[in-house]
């Protein structure tokens, strides 16, 4: 994956948000700490890597990102989409399709993508 593939990946997730959200709603996790936001990250991760590969390090990164999102203004759907996309980035990285630099670029571009979509996120 290259830098130019990141926004198309976000667009792909955007187009399929409803099905990913449905999958997250049906996801049963043995970890009681996994709220709907973390489940969205797990589903995003699973779009590129086996969900069995989701580990504590992934959870910690997702939780850290979620905590950062909590401080920012935004709706619940904006935050859920952000977690879906972050999970996909983590899945790509875990699968060896994204290096540390591209992961960092993607995670920095993600808030801009969400802001670019603006109020349209509510129609997802």
ABEGO torsion letter per residue (X at the ends): XBAAAAAAAAAAAAAAAAAAAAAAAABBBABAABBAAAAAAAAAAAAABBAAABBAAAAAAAAAAAAAAAABBEBAAAAAAAAAAAAAAAAAAAAGABBAAAAAAAAAAAAAAAAAAEAAAAAX
